[in-house]
Amino acid sequence: MAPPTFSTSDSLYEFVVKEGNGVKGLVDSGLSEVPERYVQPEEERINKLRTRRHNNPPIDLSKLKGPDHKKVVDEIVRAAETIGFFQVVNHGVPLELLESLKDSSHRFFNLSPKEKSLFCPGVSPSTKVKYATSFAPEKETTLEWRDYISMGYTTDQDALQYWPNQCKEDALDYLKSASKLVRDILEVLIESLEVKVQESIVDIHSGMKLINMNYYPSCPNPDLTVGVGRHSDIGAITVLLQDDIGGLYVKLDEDNNHREWLEIPPIPGALVINIGDTIEVHMNGKYKSAEHAVRTSTKSRVSVALFNFPNPTLKIGPLEELVKKDGVARYRRVLFQDYMNNFFANTHHGKESSLDFAKST
């Protein structure tokens, strides 16, 4: 069967977005070249020739509370203060679960478009569960080469009732298992501030949890596209499971090698930890959220992210103790719901497009 042809950009949008076929539907139809609507401006592409590989070894979390505790703490803090990304092993999440999670992700995305579209906004059995494509396709001039299922957590009962059957049990086990390592990392980051804070501060950063399963179909020309555009995560801590294909890149600071892209390579059994905007704001800039993006591949790829956010009704802003210590508040206090609304009202366009919303004027 010949691949479908699209006479206009609108007809492609109808097929991919409104009919729920996603990028996978395009690829499965026999697509041999990247449609114009997915060709990114040159400045938004990730040129592999201008990247380098992040070769730091993963941090062994099993050494926390042991003889090497201080060394592990120093490694976590150094990474959080510089690039905002690091990888961890011996993290307490069973390796069998990680493999099963990747398999269940493929099971969901291999469903027919009709079956996946049952979770599209407006028809999904829960407003907390959404199957979609790109990031904000209704606002984007150029689409991102990604389909995803987003699953917000409220209770175990709701998760088992409303999340897709193909992945709900593995996703729920991952959320629960990874939540302890999130707590351990938050405790390390907060204790290293050397200021007194309320004990509840750790819980505040993970009052709301969300799992995203991402699917990046094989791409005929990865040099022209992005799987996810430049952005920083708005929550506190993200725990990311990569498969063995890879494609995650972090952009270094402007004064550091001219904003060079740094590849975060897959490491068997490791999880990627990502510092989000909420941590940067709360810690008055001591720790850095990282601008990152995803490059596509000629092979299909999955990843699974656990996002940890404050509750929407919470105001985020620098801890008073840190403002006193630093002598300046680098960010203002904002309602997290307003911060989220600003992020989702825009397209992916770099870290500053979201973080500027909370900066002191």
N, C-alpha and C positions, 0 to 999 in steps of 0.2 A: 504494500500500500504506500502510495506517495505521501510524503509529509505534507501537512496542511500549509497553505500559503495564506499570508495575511496582507491584504491590499493596503491596509492602513495601520498606524500605530494603535488606533482605537480597537481594531479587530483583534490584534494580538493581546491587548489589555483585557478584552472580553474573555478570550480563551484562557489566559493564564490566571487572571485574578477573579473575575466575576463567575466564571464557570467552575472554578476550583481545580483546574488542571495543574496549576503551578508550573515551575520550571521543569520538573520531572516529566510533566505531560508533553512539553515541547521536545525534550530529549527523546522520550519514548516514541514520539511520532516519526523519528528518523531525521531529526535536525542535523545538518552537516556544517552549518556556519552560525555564528552568533548574530541574532537579530539586532538591527540598529538600536532598538530601544534598550538593549543591554550593554552597548559599547560605551565604556566610561571615558570621560575626558582624560587626557594623558596624565594630568597632574593627580588624578585620583587612582591611577593604576599602581600596582606594586611591581616594579621592575626587579626581577630576581638578580640581575647583574649588579644592582645597587643595594643589595641587602647583605647582611652577615648573620651568621648563626650564633645563637646564644648557647655557649658551651659550658656554662656553670653547671656543676653536678646538682642533682636534686637534693633537697634538704630532707634528712632522715628524722621524721617526727617522733620515732620511737625513742630517741635520745633525750627528749624533753623530760625533765624531772630526774634525770640520771646524772652521772659524772660529767657529761658533755653538755649539760643544760645551757650554760652561758654561751657556749660556742654556737649552738643551734639558735638561741635567741638572737645573737648578733647577726647570724646569717639572714634570719627572717626580717629583722629591723633594717639591715642594710639594703635588702631588696625592696622593701616597702618605701624606703627613703629615696631610692634612685629610680628604678624603672617601674615599680608597682606590680611586677609579675615575678613569680617564682614557681618551681615545681617541687612537689613533695612525694616521698615514698614512705612506706610503713606508716600509712596514714589512718589505718583502722577500717578502711572500707574494703571488704573482701574482694580479692582479685577476680573470683568467679562471678561476683555480682557485676563488676565492670564489663566483663566479656558478655554476660547475659544482657546487660543494658544496651550494648552496641547491637547485639542481635535483635532485640525487641524494637529498637529504633528502625532498623531496616524492615522489620515485619510491618510496622505501621506505614512507612512511606512506600512500601510495595503494594499496599492496598490499591484498589481501583480509585480513580478520581471521584466517582460517585460515593464510595464509602468514606473517603477522607473528607469530602465536602459536607458530611453530616456534622462536622465540627467547625464549619465556617461561622464567622460572626453573624448573628441574626437567626441562625437555626441550631447552633450548638446547644446541647442539653443543659449547659451551664455557662454563665457569663465569665467564669474563671477558666474555661477551656476554649482555646482558639487555634484553628488550623489556618495558616495564611502563607503568603509568599512575600519576598523582599522585606522591606521595613515599613515604609509608608507609601505604598504604590500610588495612592490617590494624589500624593503631593510630589512624588519623585519624577524628575525629568528623565533620569536613567535608572533602570531597575537593577536590583541586586540579585545575584544568581543563587538564590536560597529559598527553600520551603521550610516551614517549621510548624511544630505543634507546641503551644504554650499551655502549661497546666499550673494554675494557681492553687496553693494549698490552703485549706481551711481546717478540715478534719479528715482523719483516716476514712471515715464512713463516706464522706463526699468524694474523696479521691477514688475509692473503689467503685462508687456508683457512677461517677461522671467521666473519669479519665478513660481513654481508649483501652479496650480489653487487651490489645496487643502489647501494651507496655506499662499498664498501670501498676502492677505489682512490683516490677523491677524499679520503676521510677520512684515509687513510694519508699521502697527499701533504701534506695540511693539517697533520697532526701533525709531520711532518718539517720542513716549511717554517717553521712557526710556532715551532719549538723554538729557532731561532737568535735570534729577537727576544726570547723569554723569557730566554735567557742574557744578551743585551745589557742588558735591563732589570734583571735581578738584579745584574749587575756594577755598574750605575750606583747602585743602592740600597745595595749593600754598600760601595762605594768612598766614598760620601758619609757613611758613619758615622765616618770618620776614626779608625778603630781597626784594628789588625792582626788579620787573621783567616786561617785556613787557606785555601789556594787551592781546596781541594775543596768549600768551602762552597756555591759556585754549583751544582755537580753534585748535592750533597746535596738541594737543594730540588726537583729534578726527577728523582728516582730512579724514580718511578712515574708513568705517564701514562695518561690516560683521556679518551676523546672521548664526549660526550653530544650526540646529535641530538635536539632538542626540537621537538614539534609541538603548537601551541596551536590547536585547531579554532575556527572561528567560534562566537561565543557569542551567544545571543539577548539577554542582558542583562549586559554586562560589569561594570556597577556592583555586581552581587551576588557576583561570583566573583573568584578569583585564579588566575593560571596557575601561579605558584610562590609559596608563602608566605614570610614574613619569615625570613631566615637570612643567615649569612655563609658563605663557602666555607672549607672546613677546610684546603685545601692552601696552596701558596705563591703561585703566580700562575695566574690563569685568563685565557685568551685567548678572547674571545667574538665570533662573527660574528652580527650581526643582519641580518634582511631589512629591507625598507623600511616595514614596518608599525609597528614599534616597540612598546614596552610595558615596557621596563626602567626601574625606579625605584630610587633609592638613598635611604635614610633618613639624614638628617643627625643629628649628635649631639644629645643631649637639651637641652644648653644652647645649641644653635644653632638659633634660630627654632622652638623647641618641636617638635623631631623632624619637621621638614618633609620631605615627599617631593620628591625632585629627579629629574626625568625625564632619562634619558640618550638623547637622540634619535638615530635612525640617521643616519649620515653616509656617503654613497656612497664605497666604497673603504676605509673605516676599519675598524679592529678595536678592540674595547673591552678594556681591561686592568683586571683586578680583583685587588686585593691580598687575599690570604687570611689565615686565622688563623695559619698556620705562620710567616708573615713577621712578624706582630705579636708573636707569642711570642718568636721568635728575636731580634728587634730590640728586645725589652724595651719594647714599646709605642710606639717612635718612629714607626713606620709603622702605619697603621690598616687593619684589614680592615673592609669595609663591609657593613652590614646592607642587604639589597636584596630586591626582590620583583618579580614580573611581573604586570602587569595584562592582562586578556584584551581581545579586540576583536571587533567584528562581522565581521572578516575573519580568515581563517586565517593563521597566522604560523609561521615556523620560525626556530630559532637553533641554532648549533653551538658548543659550548664545548670547549676543550682545557684539562683540569685537570692541574696539575703538583703532585705530592705527594712528600714524603720516603718512603723505604722504610718499611714498617710496623714493622720491627725497630729503627728509629732512635729515640732519645730526643730529643724537642724541648724546648728551654728557652732562656732568655736567654743570649746569648753572654757568656762570663765577662768579656771586655774591656769590654762595655757595662755590666755590673753594677758593675764597679769604677768606671767613669766616672760612672754615674748615682747610685751609692751605695745602690741598692736593686734587688732582683730582684722585678719585678712579676708574674712567673709562675714556676711550679715546673717541674721537669723531668718530663716524662711520656712514656711509650712511645707513639709515634704510632698503633700498632695500638689501644691503649686509647682514644686520642682519637677515632679513627674509630668504634670500637664505641659510644662514648657518643653521637656525633652520629647514627649510623644507628639507635640504639635509641629515638630520640625523634622527635616530629613537628617540623615547622618552627615555631619559636616565638621567633624573634628571635636576634640575635647572641649575647646573653649566655647563652642556653641551652647553647651549645657552648663558648664561650670561658671561662666560669666554671669549667669542668672543669680548666683549667690555671692558674687564678689562685692566687697565693700567699695562704695564709690568715692 
